[in-house]
Amino acid sequence: MRSNLDRFPAENALTLTTLLKTGERSQEIGRFEAYSAEADGFIAVIESRTFIRECIRRSVQSAFPLPVLTYSTAIELEQQHLVTSPKLIIFSWVEGNKEASINTLKVLSELAPGIPVIVLAYNNEAELARTAICHGAKGYIPVTMGFEITIEAVRFVLAGGTYAPMDSLLARGGPGDEPSPPTSGLVTARELAVVRAIQKGKSNKVIAYELNMCESTVKVHVRRIMKKLNAKNRTDVAIKSQSVLSTFPRTNTSFELSI
């Protein structure tokens, strides 16, 4: 894990050394983190439980150079906000209190408009994912996902995309429903554009023209999409992707497809 010390400005090195010797490390490190956050921006983590909050902070900090600052509530973030707004907010969905979580998303949209918010949830549920996205979240990540996939999802949201697990969106609610199709891989925003074109019955040549790419590139995308959706042909792709694409707006979106 990256040490907090490597984020301190060089001109404060002597001061930091003195503080470490005098036992004032904890308080002053927080001040240095605030200094770095003001200068470069930061990632905010909102989680009410102290231990879990610290676990999330350390995990995220190990993968990103930006300071990761933690808050117990959105109001605390508002009260302690720095000169520079956070570049990303990771918010733990409150179990058993959907209304409170939705209200928090509303507060965050007013407090930090334009700042992407990722909802960290404890269940991989289609309804919960749709609710989070529809109320302004740019990402929905259940804790059942692996660490590496989670970090890549966070990177994708930071880059301007929207992320949700494919298997939760393909889940069906009724006991008599057919099982979800097995899937594997990551569908990119470009591949989603190809899928939408396939749903309209467009040929590879037309898709290539409209998306400004080579026809050979379109063929590669189609093969990858068929493999990820476990589809036999283009018609199968259109059918299996319909329930997912109808859930989200036409934006840069990525869906993790679990095996």
Secondary structure, DSSP 8 states (H G I E B T S, - for coil): ---GGGGS-GGGHHHHHHHHHHT-HHHHHHHHHHHHHHHH--EEEE-SSHHHHHHHHHHHHTT-SS-EEEESSHHHHHHT--SS--SEEEEE--TT-HHHHHHHHHHHHHHSTT--EEEEESS--HHHHHHHHHTT-SEEEETTS-HHHHHHHHHHHHTT-EEEEHHHHS---STTS-------EEE-HHHHHHHHHHHTT--HHHHHHHTTS-HHHHHHHHHHHHHHHT-SSHHHHHHHHHHHHTTS-SSSEEEEE--
